[in-house]
Amino acid sequence: MTEFTNSWRHFRDQMPVARRFAYLDHAATAPISGPASEAVQAWLRQAAELGGTAWPEWEESVDQVRRTAADLIGAAPEELALVPNTTSGISLVAEGFPWREGDNVVTLANEFPSNQYPWMNLTGRGVETRRVPVEDGRVDLDRLAGVCDVRTRIVSVSWVGYASGWRMDLGALVSLAHERGALVFLDAIQGLGVFPIHVGRVGVDFLAADGHKWLLGPEGTGLMATTAELRRRLRPVISGWRNV
């Protein structure tokens, strides 16, 4: 008990917000940790005092973040992209996927808008978004499966519902989608940092999450992951010096 108590106190000491609040709103926006705050301030000092001479150190820091994030979700570093937010990760797939007219995406009617609008925006390309009703926050996987057909390319749902707190059975979700020839996109923002996940073992095809909730990071820090094979199928939405 003493070891647990000391560990808990050590963690609590790393959270400046705990000096003022019993903070329970991580599902909206979490307070960043002391070490994260110090890292941001250190970068600002370097940017002001060293300018571009600090670039090699920044480059190594980015690579380390990618490796750490990949370890967190059970992916290889080359399978992971650093993105500003969950919406960016979803949009990279929604806009880059090789759709054909008549294809459809299946999602839930109570998904956060970030996991609805990028798919709904594909209407002009002949792609239908099927939004499955959810009653009392409880997801009926049989109902979701019943909406899928041979033209369903992606099933996109949240790991944990942002309003209901409903946690998806990932094994069952992946099985029902793959059995119907569809890929799985997981909006992991409400679960990552609380529950463990290994994308390779569970079979999730795409994953995106932001760092400003349970990962205790600042706004503008997110990740998106997919396999090398699926990445080759995506059309780059933005071309620049860093991705060519």
N, C-alpha and C positions, 0 to 999 in steps of 0.2 A: 504493500500500500504506500509506503514511503517513497519508493522508486517512482510509482505512478504519480503521486502527488508532486514530486519534484519535477518530473517531466512536464506535467500540466502547467506548473507555475512557470517553468522555463519558456514554454510556448506562449503563455499569457503575457509574459514580460516582453515578448517580441511584438505585441499588438498595442500600440499607443492608445488606440480607441478605448481599450479596457480600463484606462485610468479614469474615464468619464462615464462610460456606458456599459450596460450588459447588452451588447449589440446582437440583434437577432434577425437582421434584414439582409443576410447574405444572398437570399434568393432574388433580391433586387440589385443592389450594388454593395459589395463588401468593402470594408475599410482595408487599405493596403497595410502590409506588415512593416515593421521598422526596417528590416533589411532591404525590402523593396524600395522604401522611401529613401534610404541612404544610397542605394544604387542609382536612383534617378538623380539625386542631388550630386553624386559624384560625376555622373555624365555631364550635367550642366556645368560643373566646375571645369571639367576637361574641355568642353566645347568652348567655354569662355577664355580659358587660359592657354590651351594648346592648339585649338582649331583642328585642322585636318591631320596634324602629326599624330593624333590619337587614333586615327582610323584603323591601323592594324589591331590594336587592342579591342576596339569596338567590333571588328570583324570576328575575332576569336570569341567574343562574348555572344554574338549572335549564333555562331556555330555551336557553342556550349548550350545555349538555350534550346536549340533544335534537338540536340542529343538528349537533353534532359526531358523535353516534352515527348520525344519518341519513346523513351524508356517508360514514361508515365502511362502511355496507352498501349504499350506492347507492339510498337511499330519500329521499322528501321528509319534512321534519320533521313534517308533519301525519299522516304514515303511521306514526309511531313513538310508542310509549308507554313510559314508564319504569316498570318493575315491580321488585318486590323480588328476584325470582329466576326461573329458567327455569320452574320448576313453576307459578308464578303465570301466566306467559304461556300455557303449555299449558292450564291450567285455565280461563282466560278464554275460550279457543276451545272447549274440550270442553263447558263448561257453557253457553256462549252460542250455539252453533251451532244452526240450525233443524233439528234431527233429526226424522226420522219413524220410527216403529216398523218394524223390518226393515232399517234402514240398518246399515252396518258401517264400521269403521275397520281399516286394515291397518297393522301395525307389525312389528317384529322381536322374536323371542323373547329376544334378548340385549340389548335396550335397557335403559338405566338405568331404575329404577322410576319416576322422574318422568315418563318418556315411555311408561309403561304404565298405571299406576294411574288417572290421570284419565280415560283412555279406558275402562278396565275398569269404572269406577264408573258408566258409562252403561247398564249391563245393565238396571237397573230401568226405564229409558226405552225398552227394546226395541232397543238398539243393541248389536251384536256387535263384539267386538274380536278380530281375527284375527292371531295372533302367529306369524309365519313362522319356522320353525327356521333356525338359522345354524350351519354346521359349520366348525370350526376358525377361527372369526372372519371367514370370507370370505362376503360377502353375494352371493347369487345373485339377480340382478335378474329373471331369467326365472322363477325360483321365486316371487318376490314378485309379479310380474305375473300369474302363474297363479292367485293367490289372490284377485285383484281381480275384481269383477263389476259389474253395472249398479247395485247398491245400495251400492257403495263410495263414500263421500263424501270421506274424507280418508286419505291415506297419510302416516304420521308416522314419520320416522326421524331418526337422528342424522347430522350431517355427518361426524363422526369418532366411531367407537365408543369408549366410555369405557374398556373393558377390553382390546379387541383392537387399537385404533389404526387400524382399517379406515376408509379415507376414501372416502366415497360419491362416485360419479360423478354430480354434480348434473344435468348435462344429460340423461343417460340416464334418471335417476330422474324428472325432471319430464316428459319425453316420454312415458314409459310410463304415468304417472298421468293426465296430461291426455288422452292418447289414449283412456283409459277413463272419462273424465268425472269424475275424482277430483281433489281439491285436494291440495297438498303442504304439510305442516307440517314445517319443519326445526328440529330441536334443534341449535343451532349452537354450544353452549357450548365444545365441545372443539376447534373450528376457528377461531372468531372471534378475531382478533388475531394469528393465525399465517398464515392464507391469506386472500387477497382475495376479496371476493364483491360482486356487484351484483345485488340481488334482482330488480330490474326486468328485467335482461338474461337472467338464468338462469331466471326465471319461477317462483321460489318464491312460494307464496301466503301462507304464514304463517312467521314466524321468531321464535324466542325464544332468548335467551342470558343468561348471568349474567356479571358483571364480575370475579368473583374467581379466574378462571383466567388465560388468556393475555392478558386486557386489564389485568392487574396492578392491579385495583381491589379495594376492600373487599367483604366479604359484604354482602348487602342492596342491591346495585346491579345491575339487570338491564334488559334491553330486550325489547320485543316489537313486531313490525312486521307490517302487512298493508296491503292497498290500501284506498282509500276505499270502493270498491264492496263489498268483502267486509266491511269494518267495519260498513257499514249493515245487513248481514245478521245480525250478531251481536247477541244480546240482552244488554244490560248486566247483568252478574252482581251488581254492587254499584253502588248509586246514592248519590251524594253531591254536595256543593256544587261539587266540581271537575269533575264529568263531566256536569252537566246544564246 
